Amino acid sequence: MKAAAIILAGGKSSRMGTNKALLKINEKTNIERMADKLKLLFDDIILVTNDSEQYEFLGLKMVPDQYPGMGPLAGVHAGLLASSCDVNVIVACDMPFVSAELAEALVDSRGDYDAVIPVINGKQHPLFAVFHKNAAAEALACIEAGRLRMKHLLDQLNVRYVTETELQSYSHLYLERVFFNMNHPNEYEDAKKWAETD
């Protein structure tokens, strides 16, 4: 597919107490599971990390934040700059049930928009979303202005918001799993249980 997948492996994992990306689920690290799924449809996968040694075993292209400590917005900026594709799927590293098929559906629904943002149960998910490479310039402008929330970036872009209604071909339970974020130890336990039934 003529799009890149960009995995953001930043974040301090303070609520989890350990690096979420490297937690094991079914014998594989969380980030390995994600990369394996995304490789099914994406030839170009970029990992944004400021600690590349930890992730060398993945064999992925890695780039650091140009603005460390500035949160996911800086990761989005670095990933988009490094990408050779106009269309890019951004994924946070704490989503163990990420779906390459759903990523492809979001890419296909982009049209001429700068970004496609899923809205599930009324909650926006800019960290499993599609962004045009040109959004890197807007991300940089936000960083330089100290406007570091993803919402600040979305306010500057022509965004298509996609709700469950438009993703009807996927079951409600499936969508809840795909957009599940693993931030706390109890959520890691849930993820391990769910993965056993994968």
Buried (B, 14 or more C-beta within 10 A) or exposed (E): BEBBBBBBBBBEBEEBEEBBBBBEBEEBBBBBBBBEBBEEBBEBBBBBBBEBEBBEEBEBBBBBBEBEEBBBBBBBBBBBBBBEBBBBBBBBBBBBBBBBBBBBBBBEBBEEBBBBBBBBEEEBBBBBBBBBBEBBEBBBBBBEEEBBEBEBBBEBBEBBBBEBEEBEEBEEEBBEBBBBBBBEEEBBEBBBEBBEEE
